[in-house]
Amino acid sequence: MTGKLFYLVIAGIAGAAMAVQGTLNAALGKIIGLWESTFLVHLIGMIVVIIILFGFKQGHGDWGLLGQAPWYTYLGGLLNVLIIFGVVSSIPKVGVGDATTMIIVLQVLTAVAIDHFGLLV
């Protein structure tokens, strides 16, 4: 498998995981609440990343370069909260298929605009 194809497969797996994740997050949100499930999802994710990064020593980056990143690159965490909350609140109201379709449509349109205008790179 070529390098590019491998990463397209990885992206496809991530896309499938997003649909499953959204369904699970929405189910959790119905039980414990929207913000509570958003918090718990991020907490579990953080614990997993800590284990991978420090327990399995999989990080190969340089923490010393944090100050060199543009300020807007740190907005990913904020956007992740918006994404998880949006998924958790929309799936129970419109269904997994409709919510995921809207997510994908706007994701692709935004990606095309980013590429076309050379934004955020």
N, C-alpha and C positions, 0 to 999 in steps of 0.2 A: 504494500500500500504506500503510495507516494505521500510525502509530507503534507501537502495541501489536502489531499483526500482524507488523511488521518484526522486532521483538525476539523474538517467538515463533518466527519462522523462524530467527533467529540461534541461539536456544536449541536448536531441532531440529538444526541443523547441528552444534552443540557436542555434542549427544547422540550423533549418528552418529560424530563424530570420536572420542568417548570409546571406542566399541566398536572402532574401527580402532586407536586408540592402545593400548588394552589388549592387543589381539592382537599388535601390533608389540613392545610392551614385554615381553610374555610370551615371544615368540620370542627376543628379545635376552637375556632372563633365563636361558633354557635354555642359551644359548651361553656367556655370560660370568659368570653368577651373579645371584642375586636382588638383593643389596645393590649389586653393581657396576652392574647395569642401572638400579637406582633412582637411584644417584648420577649416572650418565651422562645419563639423561633430564632430571634437574634441571639439570645443567651446560649441556646444549644449550639448554634452555628459558631459562636465565639469560642465555646469550649472545645469544639471539634478542631477549629483552626489552631488553638493553643496547643492541643495535643500533637497535631501534625507538625506545626512549626517548631515547637520546643521539645516535645517528647520524642518525635521521630527525626528531628533535626533536618527537616525538608526545606527550610528556607535558605535561599542562596543569594538573597539581596543584601543591601547595605543600608542599615537604619540611619547611618550618618548622612545619607543623602535626602532625608525627609525635608529639610529646609529648601532644597533646590526644586521641589515640585511646585508648579503653579498653584495658587490658592484654590482654584476651582476643581482641581483634581481630588480634593478632599470631600467634595460634595457627594461622592458615591455612596457614602454611608447614609446621608440624609435621603438620597433618592431611594436607597434600599428600603428604608422605613416606609416611604410613600408607596413603593411597589408592593410590599407585603401587605400593608393596610388596604391598598386598593384591591388586591386580589381577594383578601379575606372578606372584604365588605361586598364585592361585586358578585362573586360566584354564587353565594346563596340566593341572590336576588334575580340573576339572569341565567344562571346555569354555567357549567364548566365550558361547554362548547362556545356559547355566545361571548362569554368573558374572554376566553382564550383567543377567539377570533379577533375581537377588538384589540386585545393586547398585541397580537401579531401584526395586524394592519398598521396600527400607530407606531409600533416598533420599527417596521420596515420603512414607513414614510419618514420617520425621524432619522433613521440610518441613512437613507438616500439624501436627505437634506444635509446631514453632517458631511457625507462624502462629497456632495455637489459643491457646497460652499467651503469645504476644507476647515470645518469648525473643530475646535477642541483637540487639535492634533499638534 
